[in-house]
């Protein structure tokens, strides 16, 4: 397969667009406007990809795919308007009314599908009611109306941005100011790209420029190639534009996370008090997670945030407390300290003495002697 330089540029654009769309879709949950921007770029890679169909398809199938992809032009600019609105307003919700933006694309698709079938099945006489003359008229109408359509939507997007800038919110919100700067770059770059594209198309049709016929394919993709790389560079330099949730969504997530954390802590403390799982010397994070019905990740987070401890320190604190409770309530030990430690979940004498002193500052013997001494003092005072 021999690629021309122009085809190589188209192929690079196609790979870039597919990669960026995957990036946007993967981060939709973190930044909802990504779903509308991804629609824009999916339409773009359809339009770029159709230029490469000749490398892989027969001429008949290539014509079919080429015509069938034409409605993507009519998806591009409505998706820009919706993307801008969703980026500027945290209250934005996509409603049935927004589907009206895509009615032209639907109508164009219906016609293009019929025309593509006619091209593909012309020998069978199917759909012969669409004559060549009618097709030429329709395609001319499409060509002129498409650029008018682009112009109207571009002016609309600029009006939205101008209105938002005049609202004064940018002075109060630096994050929104960065978003508006990005949207201005995006819209103006796209506007210049399709404007150059329109000039080249009409120069080609009217034979205004020399060598246009041979240079047209490359000149048509060049402004969009620059536009795509401006967007990708912006994404590389400032990924927060595409991966950070809006303020209201982030606040809701934080509040939800706080409630969830509080619930897990209450659930854990209640379970530790009633069931005493720490008495099991083989207790692990996974086993406790199953018993208390809290995911391991959330359980670890609850312990770290509430007690500023890791799992082992947390469990050993409860084991130490169990030992101190027994020592404090016993007038006379019925068992030796090591046996008591094993009953309370410790699995060795060495670890018991080390952990007990770490948590209390005393050895088990010293702690017991102190408790007995305090009891005697209280008894003397009572007398």
Beta strands, then each sheet from edge to edge (+ up, - down):
end
